Amino acid sequence: MNDMTPTREEREARLEGMGCKRKRVEDIRFTQGKGNYVDDVKLPGMLHGDFVRSPHAHARVKAINTEAALKVPGVLAVITAETLKTVNLAWMPTLAGDVQMVLADGKVLFQNQEVAFVVATDRYAADDGINAVEVEYEPLPPLVDPFKAMAPDAPVLREDIKDKSDGAHGPRKHYNHIFEWTVGDKDLTDVAFRKAEVTIKELISYQRVHPSPLETCQCVCSFDKIKGELTIWGTFQAPHVIRTVVALIAKLPEQKIHVISPDIGGGFGNKVGAYPGYICAAVASIVTGKPVKWVEDRMENLTTTSFARDYHMTTEIAATKEGKVTGLRVHVLADHGAFDACADPSKWPAGFFNIVTGSYDFPTAHLAVDGVYTNKAPGGVAYRCSFRVTEAAYCIERGMDILAQKLNMDPAELRLKNFVRPEQFPYHSALGWEYDSGDYHTAMTKAMETVDYAGLRREQAARREAFKRGETREIMGIGVSFFTEIVGAGPSKNCDILGIAMFDSCEIRLHPTGAGIARMGTKSQGQGHETTWAQIIATEIGIPADNIMVEEGNTDTAPYGLGTYGSRSTPVAGAAIAMAARKIKAKAQMIAAYKLEVHEDDLEWDIDGFRVKGLPEKFLGMKDICWLAYNSPPPGMEPGLEAVSYYDPPNMTYPFGAYICVMDIDVDTGVYKVRRFYALDDCGTRINPMIIEGQVHGGLTEAFAIAMGQEIHYDEAGNVLGGSFMDFFLPTAVETPHWETDFTVTPSPHHPIGAKGVGESPNVGGVPAFSNAVNDAFSFLGSVHIQMPHDFWRNWQAAKDLGLIREPAAA
Amino acid sequence: MIPGQFDYHRPASLAEAVHLMATLGEDARALAGGHSLIPMMKLRLATPAHLIDLGGIGALKGIRRDGDHIVIGATTTQHDLLASAPIAEALPVLQEASRLIADPQVRYLGTIGGNVANGDPGNDMPAVMMALGANYRLEGEGGAREVPAAEFYQGAYFTALEPGELLTAVVIPVPPAGHGFAYEKLKRKVGDYATAAAAVVLTMAGGRVATCRIGLTNLAEVPLLADAAAQAVIGTDLDDASLQRAAAAAMAIMQPAADGRGSPDYRRHVGGIMVQRALKRAAARAS
């Protein structure tokens, strides 16, 4: 070796593999405005479509007059349900086994529902056309409150299924009932509650919110009549699923459908589902023979395509006097809106809500979820969380705080007392999951020590006394949350979407000069896949990450996969990447053995190539192996160096974390200040610490937004409020707290690289941390539970309800 | 979110603009910064047939001293106010209020004339102008007149502007040296309208309030001049009882709407707190 020979450290560094804070390669284009989004797709002769929408929450559609609209210059067509019936597309299947109107068929069931689709030469003409369509409505009584949905005299919402006694998930109890889903042992749980020394019961609601990505939902559909091929550019988190769904409902051969997800400006679950805009744009293209673009505006996005949450969770915990939990009982009333369009794996009508036992060793538990229809927009997507996991985490984490309050015990101490212990993993929960790995006590203890939890509680005690003495009008809250996520959907034994098993895939093709391209069935919407996927390959096969191009989103070139949502990319596709890389590595080892004239077993892997055991100077690097693979493979071996892997995970992964929030609230105005927020995440093996930190920052900011302000609210008439960023709380850098991040590492034992996924953890754990801080602040004044969102007004209202607000004296 | 059809005019002189306003009648709207009008047009809540862009009229832009008054041209932006040395010296409360309007991008385009003339109860400047005792100069083909800010607002989006008239300038008496001022605004986030806000301009003499004017933002369908509240503190040293009396007097005239910012009770309550905080801060600044 001479001085020019790179050291081991230099060779490692050059790869920029796993563990490296590699800069995001996609940001070069994103930060310079050079991304290529759906709205950047401009095709010759392209038309624009836009919707006539219902002003009513519930009304019969008596007539639609399109005559005046068709006379508007530039308007070419107005599509209604009657038009769609000619191609059998007036209704479409939902991911949850229900059907949904594409355009109003006889009645409308929520405000802003799609009634007609105007196709015009430009967006201005389309909007003029919308204003010229005359729709005659006969208003019907709206059903807004989900608690009244199953009343005997409730309005009938879904006339199409009002007499159907069975839905996609079993028997229905009422014409506005969708499903009942139960898990766990009811009898054992009832016994636990009968024997309990202490119980709590509280209705914990998680308000309706919206993922509100920067880029709204949109598509361009282009039908080639000659070839009979349909190309769709769309904001799809799962392009292959869209292709299959289109093939099934439009009866087109799947090879003649090309789905392309270009750059996507955030998804957060909003872009998993299929929406009327996609169907209408496709039909309009088939009808006109021209490409048709549909782009949602912000109000349409917030009020129609896929809300999240809207769970009303009656939560009961049984415990001993010493604070050992003995049973959990939860009933959820789930408001699904007008159609059940939840984006969950098909067999899971309430997603993975049965993770609701959280991080605690509940000997028994029982869960029942009732889904109901209301006159609200459909949806129910996993907004930056795995399916209904953030609802579950909020439910149990608020519940544990309420129990601690009742026991007069510190909430962190109660958690430590009830955690699943490290030696219990793999742990089988009372509601049916097998937790892969965890070390909750270490994480919680580290978090408490880092923030000086005991010191904070001492300060809080002193300040509470000062408040009682009238020396301050500020109260201090400490919010503790310890969450267990369940991500990586999922094993084919229990996860599918419309029958498609939820595997994922990777294809790696190395080029002769030691570079390559890798394609996956996932689709980044900002997660940084182009950066991190290359890092896994770099570590696995010793090719520098910079030499690997990552490509996703084109169904013609990418292997079939189920897309990106529910923190599934790293647990599922990340595993496929490692497995494909290992196939390549196995072939590379054979090539190296032949070239170095030794047996394969005499070789050992050394960072970026193979070395003969005991003969360190005999080494062959991957770059050289790539050349040999194409140009002089061993006799009898096929040339080339590529591999495909489809990965069906054996289990989910279970990331976890400990979050602590410190907040001060001015009771006179309700204004809060987040003084400190500490987030410890354990996502197993860490691929890119910088991207993890960015994910945590983003997820915490969304959690902050949800807990402290976001709400899609409906008034009594079913008018949707909060349908713009004026009222729907999207914090700016000014409002956003400072985040402190930390970690422990407990690898997943069943994942090829031990990684668990992290993108959604901060939302799952963050929301209860904020809400617990607010509730903790008020708890010494006798408050038990204050519903979210905790905006200034509601904080003041809470103070007023506790008798803390004095009106100024007039004289 | 796409506006309807309209014709666009860009007059080069005030006379031309006034003439267009007169001849085009109620189908015409003046366009300054556009931050209220254009969103309304995108929602088709406003569908003017003609937009008369005032941006090409040099005479409408700028800040000048006219004796013991400051005259601010209608198309002067919030950013211009923040960058102006004469404003910093004579009317610092305008800078304090400007900083609380939206964000820098909006302040580069949003104008003082648009802010005060539009009649949106959420706009911040009208209450400040009331507290300062400002007049608005209105010009039409029939000539010019001045209307006190305190008499200009008649209802949400209804003002003393007659058809064909343009608000061309804001004329503000320069407060005495050593005056105290404050604009206290509670809002949900950057860019939001006030949940409640109070503007105070006062002078102190011998530790007691000598003169005081209080304006209120977004606490009724028009900006409010809180006379009784101001009277409650004149002659006092702003002791707690006086502050409470002022808050109570101000709250008595507030009629806020329920909206996403909170219930009427809440908005009135925090309105009272904004008054007290503004008074205290203004007094602390006075000499």
Chai-1 contact restraints between the chains, C-beta under 6 A:
chainA,res_idxA,chainB,res_idxB,connection_type,confidence,min_distance_angstrom,max_distance_angstrom,comment,restraint_id
A,R123,B,I2,contact,1.0,0.0,6.0,A-B,restraint_1
A,Y124,B,I2,contact,1.0,0.0,6.0,A-B,restraint_2
A,D127,B,I2,contact,1.0,0.0,6.0,A-B,restraint_3
A,D297,B,M1,contact,1.0,0.0,6.0,A-B,restraint_4
A,D668,B,I273,contact,1.0,0.0,6.0,A-B,restraint_5
A,T669,B,V270,contact,1.0,0.0,6.0,A-B,restraint_6
A,T669,B,I273,contact,1.0,0.0,6.0,A-B,restraint_7
A,D727,B,G260,contact,1.0,0.0,6.0,A-B,restraint_8
A,T732,B,V190,contact,1.0,0.0,6.0,A-B,restraint_9
A,V734,B,V190,contact,1.0,0.0,6.0,A-B,restraint_10
A,E735,B,K189,contact,1.0,0.0,6.0,A-B,restraint_11
A,W793,B,G262,contact,1.0,0.0,6.0,A-B,restraint_12
A,W793,B,Y266,contact,1.0,0.0,6.0,A-B,restraint_13
A,W796,B,Y266,contact,1.0,0.0,6.0,A-B,restraint_14
A,P808,B,Q244,contact,1.0,0.0,6.0,A-B,restraint_15
A,P808,B,A247,contact,1.0,0.0,6.0,A-B,restraint_16
A,P808,B,A248,contact,1.0,0.0,6.0,A-B,restraint_17
A,P808,B,G272,contact,1.0,0.0,6.0,A-B,restraint_18
A,A809,B,Q244,contact,1.0,0.0,6.0,A-B,restraint_19
A,A810,B,A248,contact,1.0,0.0,6.0,A-B,restraint_20
